[in-house]
Amino acid sequence: MSAASKKSKTQQLKERWENGELDCGAMTPEFIKGLSPRELGMLGELITIDYFNERGYTLLEQGYRCTEGEADLVLLDELDDVVVMAEVKTRRVALDCNTRVFPEEAVDAQKQRRYRRIASCYLMEHYPLKAIRFDAVGVTIRGGHIAEIEHQYNAFDWQVS
């Protein structure tokens, strides 16, 4: 068995993206429709990493894991001097669909509680940190070629309402 065949489809997708092999021409509606939910989520994370990079953020970790769960992205916002834990939600819709989709709304109270626990673990492992901010990012992929990003800056805080 070759090394390429041992890699998961999500690992292959990530490598193709990072190598510049996955461009708008490759992301046809058929390609997007054929992605598993896990692969679609990975694509959303990769698009979001580029989005944050363009805005001056530094990626610290993708898929940070601890006993409390997993944070999609951990970034450094140097402008605000804060570590950002970002939850990325990705949805796909047909190009001709005029309905607005809000994937970031899936970051519900339960997910927020989980992110607070994950942040506590991260803080203990990387002490001292000045601050942690929680952002939610919704990525909507329309027809394969268009990605809409909705970034909820400081989507929730440490305090439970």
MIZAVO-797020 format. One line per field, with one value per residue (C-alpha): residue number from 1; x, y, z. Coordinates in Angstrom, 2 decimals, padded with zeros to 5 digits. Layout:
REM residues N
k = (NUM_...)
east = (X_...)
north = (Y_...)
up = (Z_...)
This chain:
REM residues 161
k = (1_2_3_4_5_6_7_8_9_10_11_12_13_14_15_16_17_18_19_20_21_22_23_24_25_26_27_28_29_30_31_32_33_34_35_36_37_38_39_40_41_42_43_44_45_46_47_48_49_50_51_52_53_54_55_56_57_58_59_60_61_62_63_64_65_66_67_68_69_70_71_72_73_74_75_76_77_78_79_80_81_82_83_84_85_86_87_88_89_90_91_92_93_94_95_96_97_98_99_100_101_102_103_104_105_106_107_108_109_110_111_112_113_114_115_116_117_118_119_120_121_122_123_124_125_126_127_128_129_130_131_132_133_134_135_136_137_138_139_140_141_142_143_144_145_146_147_148_149_150_151_152_153_154_155_156_157_158_159_160_161)
east = (000.00_001.44_001.82_-000.78_-003.40_-002.80_-003.72_-007.30_-009.33_-009.30_-005.48_-005.31_-007.72_-005.62_-002.40_-003.98_-005.18_-001.81_000.04_-002.22_-003.64_-007.21_-008.40_-011.75_-011.60_-011.23_-014.08_-016.92_-020.44_-019.92_-016.67_-018.31_-021.37_-019.10_-017.39_-018.28_-019.36_-015.87_-014.20_-016.55_-015.66_-011.95_-012.44_-014.28_-011.42_-008.85_-010.84_-011.12_-007.37_-006.72_-009.33_-007.60_-004.12_-005.21_-006.25_-002.92_-003.77_-001.26_-002.44_-001.22_-003.07_-005.65_-007.68_-006.42_-007.48_-007.75_-009.86_-012.77_-012.94_-011.52_-011.22_-011.22_-008.70_-006.48_-005.05_-003.13_-004.69_-001.57_-003.50_-005.58_-002.83_-005.28_-005.51_-008.62_-010.44_-012.56_-015.37_-015.93_-019.26_-019.51_-022.57_-023.04_-025.90_-026.72_-025.53_-029.08_-030.35_-031.26_-031.85_-029.45_-027.69_-026.23_-023.96_-022.38_-025.71_-024.95_-022.58_-025.24_-025.06_-023.83_-020.99_-020.10_-019.83_-017.60_-015.36_-015.00_-013.76_-011.42_-010.08_-009.43_-007.31_-005.48_-004.84_-003.40_-001.13_000.07_000.13_000.52_-001.85_-003.13_-006.58_-008.67_-011.46_-014.14_-015.07_-017.55_-017.10_-019.75_-018.61_-021.26_-020.07_-022.39_-022.26_-018.65_-017.01_-018.21_-017.43_-019.23_-017.69_-019.50_-017.10_-018.66_-015.95_-016.18_-019.22_-019.48_-017.45_-016.35_-019.43_-022.53_-025.65)
north = (000.00_003.39_006.29_008.30_005.58_005.43_009.10_009.95_011.86_014.89_014.76_014.53_017.46_019.55_018.75_019.60_022.94_023.79_022.84_025.08_022.12_022.81_025.95_027.29_025.13_021.98_022.92_022.13_021.63_017.88_017.97_019.88_017.63_014.57_015.73_013.96_016.19_015.79_016.78_019.73_020.86_020.58_022.66_025.29_025.38_025.79_028.65_030.23_029.92_031.85_034.42_034.94_034.98_037.78_039.77_039.37_036.53_033.76_030.16_028.53_025.22_023.53_020.86_021.52_018.53_018.08_015.97_018.42_018.22_019.91_023.54_023.97_026.82_028.53_031.78_034.80_038.18_040.30_043.54_042.86_040.72_037.92_034.20_033.42_030.11_029.88_027.42_026.98_025.80_025.02_024.46_023.90_025.23_025.31_028.36_029.26_029.02_032.51_031.42_032.93_030.33_031.06_028.13_030.12_029.97_026.30_027.50_027.01_027.27_023.67_024.24_027.50_025.69_023.08_025.80_027.44_024.12_023.63_027.16_026.37_023.39_025.50_028.21_025.67_024.19_027.57_029.68_032.64_034.03_037.59_036.84_034.36_035.41_033.17_033.73_031.84_031.60_030.48_029.36_028.88_027.27_028.11_025.94_024.99_028.26_030.85_030.85_033.33_033.95_035.37_036.12_036.70_038.52_037.84_035.62_034.73_035.25_033.39_034.36_032.18_034.30)
up = (000.00_-001.00_001.43_-000.50_-000.14_003.64_004.04_004.83_002.29_004.61_004.81_001.02_000.69_003.08_001.20_-002.17_-000.75_000.80_-002.40_-004.48_-006.41_-005.32_-007.08_-008.23_-011.36_-009.28_-006.96_-009.27_-007.89_-008.39_-006.40_-003.53_-003.57_-003.34_-000.16_003.07_005.99_007.47_004.19_003.77_007.30_006.51_003.36_005.41_007.90_005.11_003.58_007.03_007.67_004.44_005.51_008.86_007.30_004.95_008.03_009.82_012.19_012.84_012.95_016.16_015.89_013.72_015.45_019.00_021.12_024.84_027.19_026.79_022.99_019.92_018.87_015.09_014.96_017.50_016.18_017.38_016.71_017.07_016.64_019.78_021.37_022.04_021.32_019.27_019.44_016.31_015.67_011.94_010.54_006.83_004.67_000.96_-001.13_-004.82_-006.76_-007.75_-004.17_-002.97_000.60_003.13_005.21_008.65_009.59_012.42_014.27_014.96_017.69_020.34_024.15_024.51_022.03_023.78_027.13_025.52_024.01_027.42_028.85_025.88_026.39_030.06_029.01_026.43_029.02_031.48_028.79_027.48_030.62_030.72_028.09_028.22_026.85_024.87_022.52_021.05_017.39_015.24_011.48_009.03_005.59_002.92_-000.30_-003.19_-006.27_-005.73_-006.77_-004.27_-000.56_001.65_005.06_008.06_010.92_014.32_016.23_019.99_019.38_023.06_026.21_029.30_031.26_030.99_030.49)
